[in-house]
């Protein structure tokens, strides 16, 4: 099974994703800064010390969170090769950053989808077996997500998974059985394979030789038996 699926081609990069910070999120952070800036100006004019301190603290938090969020987006990476999809997933949650690398063979992926929410475009990988939460893995903040989807879909159409390989094996078995049955049927229709007499016509000789070759190809007779009968035909 593994031998049938083994890809001996050299691994080459066919696509590299571009990650960008969503404009909607950028607008949100900008509004938060402007609101706090306005509150700070009002507090300074009226000399409200508590409001000044609060506004400065909130603005500092907003800027720190924005910097961490921007860093997380830029640290993401996604590369698609002729064999797998791999990269780095950096997740920002609250004020915490978690980063990890991933690498999945293309034959592990059953389907690929696109998800979009609040300006964030996500490539959703659906696996044939349990990999990650609910058999899916998400790569978010991809700017050229449509190109990534098209390229990955194109590659998945050329990759065989376990189900495809089992189907191929069964198809090959059926094909071999059909060839064997067809060879036997031809032999029956043309008569048993017997050593022809010297008075046999040239057409009979060709028919007998074709029948012998089909029996050899299907494994009904051995190479030694084929050579012996062929030698007899030539006498």
N, C-alpha and C positions, 0 to 999 in steps of 0.2 A: 504493500500500500504506500509506504513512504517513498519507495523507489519510483513508483508511478508519478507521484506528485512532486518529486524533487526537481527543483529548478537549478540547472547547472550554469545558467547565464550569469555573467558578472553583474553584481548589484550596481545599478546606476540611478541617480536622482532624476525624476521626471517632473517633479513639481515641488515648489517651496512656498509655503503660505506667508502672507504679510499680515501682521497684527497692528491694528490701530485703535486708539482710544475712542470710544463712541462719542459723537457730537452731543447727544442728549445728556450724557453723564457730565461732559465738559460744561454744558450750559447750567446744569444743576449746581456744580461746584462754584461756577462764576456767580450765580444768583446768591448762593449762600455767603460768598465773600462780600458782595455788594450790600446785602442786607446788614451784615455785621459792620461793614464800613460806615454805612449810614447811621446805624445806632451809635457807633463810636464817635462820629462827628457831633451828633446831637448831645451825647454825654459830655464831650469835651466843652462844647459851647455852654452848657448849663452846669458844668463842673460837677457831674454826678460820678463820684469816684467808684461806687459799687458797679455801676453800669459800664464804666470804662474798663474796669478789671475783667468783668464778665465778657464784654465784647472782644477784648484782646485774647482771652483764653479760648473763646469759641472760634475765633478766626484762626488761631494757631492750630487748633484741632482739625479744622476744615482743611487747612493747607497741608498738614501732615498726612491726613487720610487721603487727600488727592494725590500727594507724591507717592504714597505707598501703592495706591490703586494704579497710577500710571506706570510705576515700576513693574507691577505684576503683569500688566498687559504687554509691556515691551519685552519682558523676559520669556514670554511664551514662544514656542517654536513648533513647527510642524513640517516634516519633510515626507514626501511620498516617493518611494522608489518602485522599481519593477517587481519587488518582492514583499515590501511591507510599508507601514506607515509608522513614523517614529517622531519623537520630539520631546519637548519639555512643557509640562503643564504647571503653571504658577497660579494658584487660587488665592484670591483676596477675600477675606471674610472679617468684617469689622476692622480691627487694627492688626489682624494676624495674617501672615503670609505663609503659605505652604507650597513647596515646589517639589516636583518629582518628574522623573523621566518615564517615558512609555515607549513600547515597541510591540506592534502586533503584525503577525503575518497576514497577508491579504486573504489566504484561504481560511482564516479564522472568522472573517467578516462575512455576514450573511446579507447585509443591506446597509445602505448609507442614506441619511436623510438630512434636511436642512431645517434648523429651528431659528426663529427670530423673535426677539422680545426687547422692547425699549431700545431699539437701535443696536442691539447686540446680536450678531449673527453667529450661529453655532453649527458645527459639523457633527452630526450624531451618528456614531458607528454602532450598528446592531450586530451582535455576535450569535453564532450558531450554538455556542455553549456559554455557560456562565463566566463572564469576564466583567468584573466591576458590578455596580449596582444595577439590578434588573437587566442584566445582559447588554448594557449599553455603555459607551464611553463618549464624552462630549469634549470637543475642542472649540472654545469660544473666542470671540473678538477677532475673527478672521475677516480681513477686508476683502480679499479676492475669493470669497466663499463659493461663488458660483463656479468659478474656474476649478477650484478644489473639488467640488462635487462632481463636475463633469469628468475630470481626469480620473478620480477614484472610481466612479461608476464604469468608465471605459475599461479600467484595469480589472475590476471585479468580474467583468464579462469574459475575461480570458483566463481566469484562475479557477481551478477545480477544487471543490471541497470534498469531504469524505463521501457524501451522498452521490456526487457526480462520478467519483471514481468507482464506487460500487456499481453504478449504473453502466459505466463503460465496461467493467469486467464481465457483467452479466450479458451485455450486448455482444462482446467478443465470443463468449461461450456459445451463445445462440447462433452467431455467424458461423463458427466452426462446425457446430452440429448440422446446420443447414447445408454447408459445403459437403460434409461427409454424406448426408442423405442424398444430395444431388448426384454425387459421384456414384453411389451405389445404384441409384435409379438409372443412370446412364449405362452402367454395366449390365443391369437387368434388361434394359431395352435393346442393347446391342448384343446380348448373349453373354454367357459366362466367359471370364478371361481364361481362355485355354491357349495352349501353344498352337499357333496357326500352322497349317500345312503349307508346303511350298507352293501349292496351287492357289493360295489366297491372293486376292487382288491387292493392288497398291492402296486402294481406299480402305479395305479391311485392315491392312497393316497400320495405317495412320490412326484408324479408330481404336484398334487394340492398344497402340502405343499411348494415345491420349488417356485411355482408360487406366492403363498402368500408372501413368504420371499422376493422375488424380488420386489413385489409391495410395501412392507414395506420399503425396502432399498431405493427405488426411490421416496418415499414420496407420492405414490398414495393412500395408505391407512394408517390409523393411527395405533399406537401400540395397542389400545383398540380393533379396528376392527380385527386386526391380531389375537389377543388372543381369541376373540370370535369365529372366523372361525376355528382356530386351535383346540379349545375345541370341536367344533361341529364335526370336522374330527375325533377326538379321541373317540367319542361316538360310 
